[in-house]
Amino acid sequence: MMKALRIFFCFMVCGMSFANSNVILMEACDLKIEEIIPMHCNEEGRIEIQVSGGEKPYLYKIDEGAFSKSNVISNLTSNDYDITVRDANGCEVTIFTHIEIPESIIVTYELEDGTLTIDVDQIGAYEYRINDEDWKHSSIFEDVVEVNKITVRASNGCETSKTVLNEEMTNTEVFKFYPNPAKDDLFLLGTKKLKHIDILDACGKHIVSHDLNKRAMKLSISDLKSGIYLIKVIDENDRKQVKKLIVN
């Protein structure tokens, strides 16, 4: 009776288990979810889960879904989620977090005298290519004769492609504006009638919108703080263009 009491006491205090008279030490669970990276790929919200500690391989799941071997979980929207990771020893870590999926990037382009310039409406590191050729870090392509497709790849691996129609290449300019840098007023002129104008901050957050049905517009920007902004315009033919604005 005294011997049984001692064994039970050692199990509770020392963290040992007993099977067939053998003593097995239970390793501490040091599994950690280090970072959750939200991304937007091809109109699909995804997250990448980065883990440290524990014993590989890891399994991952979100809310009450099934565990998966992939640390990338797709088909998500901006919402609250339970993220769970399980290691090879059965150790599990769950965190409750809000995930904000960024908007998909908008790619625009301009071709003038054989020079193709590609613009992206969000700040970040990107690679560019045309017609499935080699990737470039520069968004400017010289001596371009024909373009069928433009592809932009973000640093998280997400790609956005845009099919280019031949008639689009003849006139890609949707609007012009001045002055830039600007302070109080901005003047916009479209190649066609302008239908909608958005002003975004450098991170792509919406600031102000205007609906209109005319080629020219005077826009007050006196309420904007100094910094870098984006002007996104849609014309009557639903062509879109994004340009950078500097406010003093």
PEFENRA-V320709 format. One record per helix or strand of 3 or more residues. SS is the DSSP state (H for helix, E for strand). FROM is the first residue (numbers start at 1). TO is the last residue. Records with the same first field share a line. If there is no record, write none. Layout:
SS = FROM-TO ; FROM-TO
This chain:
H = 2-14 ; 166-170
E = 16-19 ; 22-25 ; 32-41 ; 44-52 ; 59-62 ; 79-86 ; 92-99 ; 107-112 ; 115-120 ; 126-130 ; 149-154 ; 159-163 ; 175-178 ; 185-201 ; 206-220 ; 227-235 ; 240-247
